[in-house]
Amino acid sequence: MGINEVKIAIAAIKAAPDNQKAIDTLEKILKNILTHPLEAKYRKLKVAGKVFTETLLPVDGALDFLYSLGFAESDDGSWLEIAALTSESKTMLVRAVFLLKTNQSSNSESAPLRDSGSQSAPQIPPAISESPSSSRKLQNFNSSFLEIQERILRLRSSAMMHVRQWEDPKTQKKVRDTIPVTALFKRASELLEQNDSADGFDRGELLKHSLLITLTDWFKNEFFKWTDGNIIRYNNPEKLLETREGMLSYFCLCCFNYFPKIEYNIFITRKGRCGEWANCFGAILRSFAFHVRETYNVLEDHVWVEVRTLGRWTHVDPCEDAIDKPLMYKHGWKKSCHLCLSFSVAEGARDTTWRYNNLHAELREARKQLVIESWMNSFIKKYEERKKKIMNWEKKMQEEDWITEAVEFLSPKQIGSDLKFSDRTTGSLQWRTSRGETAKNIEAKVFFYTKIKEESPEFVFSYNCAKDTYSFNGESVSSWATFAHHGGRLFRKEEKDWKMCYLAMQEESTGEAEVEFKFKLPNKQISSILVTAHSATYENGKVNWIFCSGESCTKFNPTEQFVFPEPSPDSTVSIKASLVAPNFWQHAQLFRQALDDTSFMFEVRFKF
């Protein structure tokens, strides 16, 4: 273990709020070990005890501090313990106590990355010269990597805490008691029956993959909700119900052990951001015996999971209801994917970057400037040594998986011109735009149809929300957004519990939004246009409808069929709906109907 890792952990502890009790506790633990080096009871810490769960676990860096000194989990996972002291480890503990007591961790920002006590000291990549003329560049690189190194260790601490809890039988039982297991298996079976392709896999494997698809869809659309607000985690369980304006107070899944009197609160709140989504979803998947990793884009701000399905590790993002779309972040969200790490109890840490970035030449050059690869290799090897044996996740399977992954990583996927990646969907438009994860302009089509028969008395354009399909002249086009100019503030919502669907403002948003349908009329005399549009409002929500032809605009009542007489031929008309929801996004809805309803909730009838 290197002193540099100790310094990084201490820096994280001292940057954490309410850290004094943790610092005092760590100092006491080390002093007890140094004072009683022959007594084993001072060299171990009970994982389920209050000192571990209430004092150390909530403070960033505290566990990494202990790990960096040589603490490791016992075989049964009940204790965190350190071996009997050697002269070298004793010196390390003395230095750690000194660093804990000082205000600054020995000028850690300028501390060298090499560790004289390490047999595998990290080396500066050859792309960076070590000549005197480049000393400033080298110093900047060291400082930058030190920050990345610290971030990696913090993420590892969080991830390993999550994946350990996924393996807890009590957690798995609580998860299974909370979710509709029977109904989900029934949906998965129905999905499998709809797909008659065996694809070389036995029925059991296909059923489990169908269950993965079902769980991912259910989790996003029915179980969990997104919040843009900050997450407040209180050390006092009595403050669980406290809220602040614009903020959300709750505990995430990783806090199970913080507050034993109020466990599993994330299954009550069912809200969070990507970290909570991945953490909760991973716990659910492990309760169904899926092999799961928690995956981080280290240099960006996103978390998802990887799941072993149909014989290989597959990207799954519960926030986006996305399965096996690893390049969506690089090519859809336009995010850098220079360092992605995956964690599991059975495997430890894995560098899976190459799955998420197919531009390998560019990636190699970027990593030369960001990562000391020898340190990364040492980091991964160290946490492989701490991994645990998990039933049905044996070493032979892991080795076969690593070979499969190596082949995959060496053969990057090519992006064809026909392959499109969507923008991010979770979070409000303002939040996603501020992160650069949505398109700046959302363009729909102006409807212009020329295949109208001369003898036809009318032409009908209609939309069914349940099927999410437009129909006209015997043809059909999928997706409401094809002809709806909406500025990115609307989405189609399916309520699986109520079996209803509708268009509404983005979840967790309030205010106003507008959608417009534009029609380019054929060069043919039109006697009238009849419009039928269904909307639903609740409490103080409103939907205002406006019909425009040229410079003439008229408000109309959506509960009655609106007739506009004799519009000008070869002109453009538009039908606008303005949604107003000052308090809650669901208070103004368009085209609400049952999922099994075949009628049209929006219809424009052109009479000739």
ZIKARA-V742498 format. One record per residue. N is the residue number from 0. RES is the residue in three letters. NEAR is the number of other C-alpha atoms within 10 Angstrom. Layout:
# ZIKARA-V742498
n res near
N RES NEAR
N RES NEAR
This chain:
# ZIKARA-V742498
n res near
0 MET 16
1 GLY 18
2 ILE 21
3 ASN 20
4 GLU 21
5 VAL 25
6 LYS 24
7 ILE 24
8 ALA 25
9 ILE 24
10 ALA 22
11 ALA 21
12 ILE 24
13 LYS 21
14 ALA 13
15 ALA 15
16 PRO 10
17 ASP 14
18 ASN 18
19 GLN 14
20 LYS 12
21 ALA 22
22 ILE 21
23 ASP 13
24 THR 16
25 LEU 22
26 GLU 18
27 LYS 13
28 ILE 18
29 LEU 20
30 LYS 16
31 ASN 15
32 ILE 21
33 LEU 17
34 THR 11
35 HIS 13
36 PRO 16
37 LEU 12
38 GLU 12
39 ALA 13
40 LYS 12
41 TYR 18
42 ARG 22
43 LYS 20
44 LEU 18
45 LYS 16
46 VAL 18
47 ALA 15
48 GLY 13
49 LYS 15
50 VAL 15
51 PHE 21
52 THR 18
53 GLU 19
54 THR 22
55 LEU 22
56 LEU 22
57 PRO 23
58 VAL 21
59 ASP 25
60 GLY 27
61 ALA 27
62 LEU 22
63 ASP 23
64 PHE 23
65 LEU 21
66 TYR 20
67 SER 21
68 LEU 20
69 GLY 17
70 PHE 19
71 ALA 18
72 GLU 19
73 SER 16
74 ASP 11
75 ASP 7
76 GLY 13
77 SER 14
78 TRP 19
79 LEU 20
80 GLU 21
81 ILE 21
82 ALA 12
83 ALA 13
84 LEU 16
85 THR 10
86 SER 7
87 GLU 9
88 SER 16
89 LYS 17
90 THR 12
91 MET 20
92 LEU 21
93 VAL 13
94 ARG 13
95 ALA 23
96 VAL 17
97 PHE 13
98 LEU 18
99 LEU 20
100 LYS 12
101 THR 9
102 ASN 10
103 GLN 14
104 SER 21
105 SER 12
106 ASN 9
107 SER 16
108 GLU 17
109 SER 12
110 ALA 16
111 PRO 12
112 LEU 23
113 ARG 16
114 ASP 16
115 SER 10
116 GLY 11
117 SER 11
118 GLN 9
119 SER 13
120 ALA 15
121 PRO 17
122 GLN 12
123 ILE 21
124 PRO 16
125 PRO 8
126 ALA 9
127 ILE 14
128 SER 13
129 GLU 15
130 SER 8
131 PRO 9
132 SER 9
133 SER 11
134 SER 13
135 ARG 11
136 LYS 14
137 LEU 17
138 GLN 14
139 ASN 12
140 PHE 18
141 ASN 22
142 SER 18
143 SER 15
144 PHE 17
145 LEU 23
146 GLU 13
147 ILE 16
148 GLN 22
149 GLU 19
150 ARG 16
151 ILE 19
152 LEU 21
153 ARG 19
154 LEU 20
155 ARG 21
156 SER 18
157 SER 19
158 ALA 26
159 MET 21
160 MET 19
161 HIS 24
162 VAL 23
163 ARG 16
164 GLN 21
165 TRP 27
166 GLU 18
167 ASP 13
168 PRO 11
169 LYS 11
170 THR 20
171 GLN 20
172 LYS 12
173 LYS 15
174 VAL 22
175 ARG 15
176 ASP 10
177 THR 13
178 ILE 14
179 PRO 10
180 VAL 13
181 THR 9
182 ALA 10
183 LEU 16
184 PHE 17
185 LYS 13
186 ARG 17
187 ALA 22
188 SER 17
189 GLU 13
190 LEU 16
191 LEU 19
192 GLU 12
193 GLN 9
194 ASN 10
195 ASP 8
196 SER 10
197 ALA 11
198 ASP 8
199 GLY 8
200 PHE 12
201 ASP 10
202 ARG 11
203 GLY 9
204 GLU 14
205 LEU 21
206 LEU 19
207 LYS 20
208 HIS 19
209 SER 22
210 LEU 22
211 LEU 21
212 ILE 18
213 THR 19
214 LEU 24
215 THR 23
216 ASP 17
217 TRP 17
218 PHE 20
219 LYS 20
220 ASN 19
221 GLU 14
222 PHE 14
223 PHE 22
224 LYS 19
225 TRP 19
226 THR 18
227 ASP 19
228 GLY 16
229 ASN 12
230 ILE 17
231 ILE 16
232 ARG 17
233 TYR 17
234 ASN 16
235 ASN 10
236 PRO 15
237 GLU 11
238 LYS 12
239 LEU 16
240 LEU 9
241 GLU 12
242 THR 12
243 ARG 8
244 GLU 6
245 GLY 8
246 MET 14
247 LEU 20
248 SER 18
249 TYR 24
250 PHE 28
251 CYS 25
252 LEU 25
253 CYS 24
254 CYS 25
255 PHE 19
256 ASN 22
257 TYR 24
258 PHE 19
259 PRO 14
260 LYS 10
261 ILE 14
262 GLU 18
263 TYR 22
264 ASN 16
265 ILE 21
266 PHE 18
267 ILE 12
268 THR 15
269 ARG 17
270 LYS 22
271 GLY 23
272 ARG 21
273 CYS 21
274 GLY 22
275 GLU 23
276 TRP 26
277 ALA 27
278 ASN 24
279 CYS 26
280 PHE 27
281 GLY 25
282 ALA 25
283 ILE 24
284 LEU 21
285 ARG 20
286 SER 20
287 PHE 16
288 ALA 14
289 PHE 18
290 HIS 19
291 VAL 27
292 ARG 32
293 GLU 25
294 THR 28
295 TYR 26
296 ASN 22
297 VAL 18
298 LEU 16
299 GLU 13
300 ASP 11
301 HIS 16
302 VAL 24
303 TRP 24
304 VAL 23
305 GLU 25
306 VAL 22
307 ARG 16
308 THR 18
309 LEU 15
310 GLY 12
311 ARG 15
312 TRP 18
313 THR 19
314 HIS 22
315 VAL 27
316 ASP 24
317 PRO 25
318 CYS 27
319 GLU 18
320 ASP 17
321 ALA 16
322 ILE 17
323 ASP 13
324 LYS 14
325 PRO 21
326 LEU 21
327 MET 19
328 TYR 21
329 LYS 17
330 HIS 18
331 GLY 16
332 TRP 19
333 LYS 15
334 LYS 19
335 SER 16
336 CYS 22
337 HIS 23
338 LEU 22
339 CYS 21
340 LEU 21
341 SER 23
342 PHE 29
343 SER 25
344 VAL 24
345 ALA 23
346 GLU 23
347 GLY 21
348 ALA 26
349 ARG 21
350 ASP 16
351 THR 20
352 THR 22
353 TRP 24
354 ARG 22
355 TYR 24
356 ASN 25
357 ASN 22
358 LEU 14
359 HIS 16
360 ALA 8
361 GLU 11
362 LEU 17
363 ARG 13
364 GLU 12
365 ALA 15
366 ARG 14
367 LYS 16
368 GLN 16
369 LEU 20
370 VAL 21
371 ILE 19
372 GLU 15
373 SER 15
374 TRP 18
375 MET 16
376 ASN 14
377 SER 14
378 PHE 16
379 ILE 18
380 LYS 14
381 LYS 14
382 TYR 17
383 GLU 18
384 GLU 12
385 ARG 17
386 LYS 17
387 LYS 20
388 LYS 13
389 ILE 13
390 MET 8
391 ASN 9
392 TRP 14
393 GLU 13
394 LYS 13
395 LYS 9
396 MET 11
397 GLN 13
398 GLU 12
399 GLU 13
400 ASP 16
401 TRP 15
402 ILE 11
403 THR 14
404 GLU 17
405 ALA 14
406 VAL 11
407 GLU 14
408 PHE 18
409 LEU 12
410 SER 13
411 PRO 15
412 LYS 15
413 GLN 9
414 ILE 11
415 GLY 7
416 SER 6
417 ASP 5
418 LEU 7
419 LYS 11
420 PHE 14
421 SER 14
422 ASP 18
423 ARG 19
424 THR 16
425 THR 20
426 GLY 21
427 SER 20
428 LEU 21
429 GLN 14
430 TRP 14
431 ARG 18
432 THR 14
433 SER 10
434 ARG 12
435 GLY 15
436 GLU 20
437 THR 21
438 ALA 17
439 LYS 10
440 ASN 8
441 ILE 13
442 GLU 15
443 ALA 17
444 LYS 13
445 VAL 18
446 PHE 16
447 PHE 12
448 TYR 13
449 THR 9
450 LYS 8
451 ILE 13
452 LYS 10
453 GLU 8
454 GLU 7
455 SER 9
456 PRO 11
457 GLU 16
458 PHE 16
459 VAL 16
460 PHE 19
461 SER 21
462 TYR 24
463 ASN 24
464 CYS 29
465 ALA 23
466 LYS 17
467 ASP 15
468 THR 16
469 TYR 21
470 SER 16
471 PHE 15
472 ASN 14
473 GLY 6
474 GLU 8
475 SER 12
476 VAL 13
477 SER 14
478 SER 15
479 TRP 19
480 ALA 18
481 THR 16
482 PHE 20
483 ALA 22
484 HIS 20
485 HIS 20
486 GLY 17
487 GLY 22
488 ARG 18
489 LEU 23
490 PHE 16
491 ARG 20
492 LYS 19
493 GLU 20
494 GLU 13
495 LYS 12
496 ASP 8
497 TRP 9
498 LYS 12
499 MET 17
500 CYS 24
501 TYR 25
502 LEU 20
503 ALA 23
504 MET 29
505 GLN 21
506 GLU 20
507 GLU 16
508 SER 23
509 THR 18
510 GLY 13
511 GLU 17
512 ALA 21
513 GLU 20
514 VAL 21
515 GLU 20
516 PHE 19
517 LYS 20
518 PHE 20
519 LYS 16
520 LEU 20
521 PRO 16
522 ASN 11
523 LYS 12
524 GLN 14
525 ILE 19
526 SER 15
527 SER 16
528 ILE 20
529 LEU 15
530 VAL 22
531 THR 18
532 ALA 23
533 HIS 19
534 SER 22
535 ALA 18
536 THR 17
537 TYR 12
538 GLU 11
539 ASN 12
540 GLY 20
541 LYS 19
542 VAL 23
543 ASN 15
544 TRP 19
545 ILE 16
546 PHE 20
547 CYS 17
548 SER 17
549 GLY 11
550 GLU 6
551 SER 9
552 CYS 13
553 THR 11
554 LYS 14
555 PHE 16
556 ASN 14
557 PRO 19
558 THR 11
559 GLU 11
560 GLN 14
561 PHE 17
562 VAL 16
563 PHE 15
564 PRO 12
565 GLU 13
566 PRO 19
567 SER 16
568 PRO 14
569 ASP 13
570 SER 13
571 THR 18
572 VAL 22
573 SER 16
574 ILE 21
575 LYS 20
576 ALA 22
577 SER 17
578 LEU 27
579 VAL 23
580 ALA 25
581 PRO 15
582 ASN 14
583 PHE 18
584 TRP 21
585 GLN 22
586 HIS 21
587 ALA 26
588 GLN 26
589 LEU 24
590 PHE 21
591 ARG 22
592 GLN 22
593 ALA 17
594 LEU 18
595 ASP 11
596 ASP 14
597 THR 12
598 SER 14
599 PHE 21
600 MET 20
601 PHE 19
602 GLU 20
603 VAL 21
604 ARG 16
605 PHE 19
606 LYS 17
607 PHE 16
